[in-house]
Amino acid sequence: MGLVSSPITFVAVGALLSYLIFSRVQLYLNRRSFIKQHGCEPCPKRYNKEPIIGYDVLKETIANFNERKMLERNQKRYRDMGVNTFLTKIQFRPMIATCEPENVKAVLSKNFKDYSLGNRNHSFGPLLGDGIFNSDGEKWANSRHLLRPNFARDQIADLEAFDRHFRLMMKKIPKDGSIVDLQHLFFQMTIDSATEFLFNHSTDSLRMSEDDVNNEDAIFARAFMFAQEDIIHRDRWGFLNFLRPNKEGKDAIKICHTYVDKFVDQAIREHQAEMAAGKADNERYIFIKELVKQTQDKERIRNELMNILLAGRDTTASLLSNMFFQLALRPDIWAKLREEVAPLEGRLPTYEELKNMKYLKWCMNESLRLHPVVPSNSRFAIKDTVLPIGGGPSGTAPLFVPKGTVVSYSPYAMHRREDLYGPDAAEFKPERWETLRPGWEYLPFNGGPRICLGQQYALTEAGFVTVRLLQAFSKIESRDPKGGVWEESLTLTLCSANGCQVSLTPA
Ligand code: HEM
C-alpha cells in the first residue's frame, strides 16, 4: 500500500489543512477586531497597477533613478494623487508610502517597537556586521547604550582637528578664480576628519600626492568607497544578489576590516599598557580609546567604528556640498553670512560662537530641508499596527498596517509640502527659519529612539568649514555646467550629480 493513500497520511493532511484554515480565520477575525478597535479605514489610493510584484512601479522607479529624477517624481506621485499616504508594492511586498508627519512620528517613535529595519542587514551586513546602524532590538539597544555617552560631550567636535584638515583643503582651492569642485574636496575632508576622530589616525587624503595612491590609507579610502557602492548593488539585486559576481566587493570589505582592525589592536594594546602602568592619557578625547575602556571585544569595536564612519562621513560632506551649491548661486546670502563671521576678525570660532551663529544655522537647516541628505527611508512592520492618518475617503482616518508591510517615508517630499512650508517651499530661503519651529515635519536627522547620534558633530564640522571659507573668500560664483539647476545623485546619501563647481575670490 502506497504511503500517499494510507489513512495516517490522509488524517495528517486533513489536520494540516484544518489548522491552516483555522489560523487564517482566526487571523482574519483578530484583524477585523483590531481594525474596528482602532477605527481604521482602507487607504483610498494605490499607486501600482500590476498587483503581484509591483513591476510597473519598479520599472518606473528605475527609469526615474536613471534620469536623476527619483525624488522629484516621487514627490509628484503624492501631488498627482492628492494624498500624503498611498499603497504600493515593492518586489512582492506590500508597501505604504507616506510623507505625513504624524505617520512618521508613529513609525519612528510612538510605535517604535512595532517596526524593524527590514532587510537592511542583507545589504549593509557584510561591511558593517552587527553595529548600531545595522541592527535591531537588543543588539541595537546594546550598541546605542555603548556609543551614546561618547557623543554626549561637546568636545567630540575638535575644532583644532577640523582646522588642520581645513587648511589642507585650502591648499587645493585655486586662488585665481579657476573652477574647483568643492564637493570632491568636502568628501576628502570628511573622511580625513572622521577617520582621525574615530581611529585616531587620519586617512589624510588631502595631503596625498599622486605618488601616494598605493599607500595603505589611499587603498582604504578607495576600498571604503567601493564597499559603499557594493551596498547599493546588493540592495538593488535583493534576493537575486547571489547571481551577481562581486569578488571586488568582497575584497574591498576585507581591506576595510583589516585596516580598522589594526587601529583597534593598537588601542587595546595601549589601553592595557596604561592600565598596567596605572595611568591613563586623558589629554585629548579619542573615540577609539573611549570604546576600548568600555569593551575589549575587537570585532564589536571594529563594527561600531565602521558603522559610525558610514553614518557620518558622506552625510556631512553631502550637507556641505548641497549648501554650497545654493550659496554659490546667491551672492546676497554669502554677503549676509560674511557679515555674521566678520566680528571674528579672521580667527577661529569657538564652539560657543559657532553655536550662536544664527544665520549660518538657518542656512544649514534650509539646505537640509530642501536637500535632506537621507531623503527617504523605510521601516518594516513586525506586527500588525496602525498609522494615525491615511485611511478613509478623505485620508484622515487611521490606517491598518498588516505585519510584513514596508512603511516608506520621504523627508524629501515632506520638507517640500506647500501646506506645511508655504507656497515658496521649493525655494532656498534661510530667512524662513526666523519664525519656523517645525516638529515632525522636519526630519533630516530622524527622530525617536534612533535619532542620529552625530547631529552635533556634523553641524559643528559643517558650520566650522563654512565659517573658515567665508573668512577666506569674499566671493563665490557658481560654475555649474547645468546653469545652477541642481540634479540629484542618490547613493547612500543625496548630493549633486554635477558636484559643486565654483569659482572663489580670495578676501
Ligand atoms: C548632516 C549630517 C548627518 C545627517 C543628515 C544624518 C542623518 C541621519 C539619519 C537620517 C539617521 C537615521 C537612519 C535610520 O535610522 O534609518 C542617522 C543615524 C545615525 N547617525 Fe547620522 N547623520 C549625519 C551625520 C552623522 C555623523 C557625523 C555621525 C557620527 C559621527 C552620525 C552617526 C549616526 C549614527 C551612529 C546613527 C545610527 C543611530 C541609531 O540607529 O541608533 N551621523 N543619521
Residues whose N, C-alpha, C, O or C-beta is under 5 A from the ligand:
A	BS01	HEM	I132 F133 R144 I308 A311 G312 T315 T316 L319 V373 V374 N377 P444 F445 N446 P449 R450 I451 C452 L453 G454 Q455 Y457 A458
